[in-house]
């Protein structure tokens, strides 16, 4: 498995493909909410296994804090460390760019995963795209 910072149109399309499968098809998030106005401002990440895209995520810097968004892994690749590999790549990117605090809005079912890699819940539960979330933070 390899995680890359998106550098080409094809890699971006691969990241969008994974996001559409996970969020739009599996979780029924409307496509207009999934692909939003922040796409152009984000640094995108895509994960490949044997040249097939299996994971994705994006990263933005907002007020000096790294915002981790749209982390997803295809069902068949879950539990293989793919999510952690994507998060590790984003953390490395953040540190290289002088960002030492990360924030994300985790779907509540994913909170244990994010806690395992050092994030802490900092908000009450809220709904986003019809899915319960909590905001989490981590110092890197």
N, C-alpha and C positions, 0 to 999 in steps of 0.2 A: 504494500500500500504506500502511495506517495501523495503528499499534500503539496499543492502548488498555489502560489499567488497567481491569480488569473492575469495572463499577459496577452491573450489573443481573443478574437471574437469566438472561435470555436470553444475555447476553455470557458468563456462566459456562458455560452449556450449549454455546455455540459453542466455547469453549476445550476443554471435555471432548470434544466431537465430534472435534476435530482430534487430540487426544491418543489417543482410542480408535482412530482410523483408523491413526495412525502406530505407536503402541506395541502395541496389542492385536491389530489385524488384520495389520499388516505384520511386526511383530517378535515376535508371539506371546507377549507378556507377559500373564500372567493379570490379568483385570480387577480382582481384589481386591488385586493388588499395585500396579496403576497408579493406581487411585483409593484413596487410603490415609487413615490417621487424621490426616494433617497438612493436609488440604484446607481445613479451617476456619481454620487458623492462617496460611495463606499469602495473599499478595497475588498475584492471578492477572492474566496478561496475555493478550490475544488480538489477533491480526493479521487485518485484513480487506483484501481486494482486491475492488473492485466489490461491496461488501456481502456477500461470501462469506468465511467464516472460513477462513484458510489456514495459520495458525500459532498457537502458544501457548507459554506458559511460566509458571512460578510462582517466587515469591521468598519466603524466610523469613529472619528475623534470628535467629541462634543464637549466643549468647555474643559479641555485638557484631560478628559476621561475617555478611555477606550470603550466603545459600546459594541458588544458582541451580539450579532443578530443572525437569524435564519440558519442556525446550526441544525443540520439534518444528515441522516445516514439512511440509505436504502435498507429495507427490512432484512434482506438476506445478509447484510454486512454488520448488523447490530450485534453487540456482545463480542466483537472481535478486536476491540480497542480503537475502532475507527473514529468515534466521537472524541476520545481523548487525544488522538493524533491531530485532529483538526484543531482542537482547543490549544494544544501545545504549540502548533504552528502560529496561531493567532497571538498567543502570549509572546512568543519569540519576536514576531513582527512588532508588537506593541513596544516591547522593551527596546528594540533597535531604533524605534522612533520616539524614545524618551517618555513613553506612557507607562506609568507605574500603578495605575488603578484601572480596573476593568469593571464594567457593569453589564448586566444582561437581564432580560425578562424571561424567566424560565417557566415553561409549562409545568404545572405542579407535579405531574408524574415524573418529570426529569430532575426535580430538585435533588434527590439522593445522588444522582450522577454528578451534578455540579458541586455538591457538598464534598464529595470524595476528592475533587480536584481543587479544593480550597475556597470555594465561594460560600458566602453566608447570606441568608435571607435578610433583607432590610426593609421589607414592605409587607403590608397586608395583602391578601389575595385580591386580584382584580381580573376582569374579563377582557380578553383581547381576541378578536375574531371568533367569539363564542367559546373560547377555551380559557380555563382558569390559569392564571399566572401569578408569580411573585417576583419582585425585583431582587437581584442578588448582586453582591459586590465582592471584589477580591483585590488585595494589594499584591502586585507581582514584583 
